[in-house]
């Protein structure tokens, strides 16, 4: 989570978890998570050196082979998309649900709606959520502007694992959550 999202979760009198919405206890540490970080062994994707996750961040900062590995990954996902992607939902551009103006990226849609529709109380379907496998294309948000501010401050594509075995531009929206959490945990300790 980014700091603003965490702060939103901690604002209420009874702070809640940003994932499951269960009540958080102030000042309690995630000892089970700390233990997992201290005892889980991984391998640097650059130099193949084995170490515990707790040591990965400092190692990655000084490993030139890891830095090269990261740059190769960036180059792989920024190449031109393949032309044969029609069978996959468009998760890159969206129409405005108020005025039907088209071809906004996620950030552009948020800015457009803030600038032109901030006072519109009409219940509309979020085109970003509707494009996701878990999205309901018929669900009308009671407060779309608040929904945009809370749910779409970042792009889902930034946080979804690339499914490189099929195509470098396809995102794996169907990956197992536990597996994704383990990957995110490892990457967060590797990356600054």
ABEGO torsion letter per residue (X at the ends): XBAAAAAAAAABABBBBAAAGBBBBBGBBBAAAAAAAAABBBBBAAAGBBBBAAAAAAAAAABAAAAAAAAAAAAAAABBBBABAAABBBAABBBBAAAGBBGBBAAAAAAAAAAAAAABABBBBBAAAAABAABBAABBBABAAAAAAAAAABBAAAABBBBAAABAABBBAABBAAAAAAAAAAAAAABX
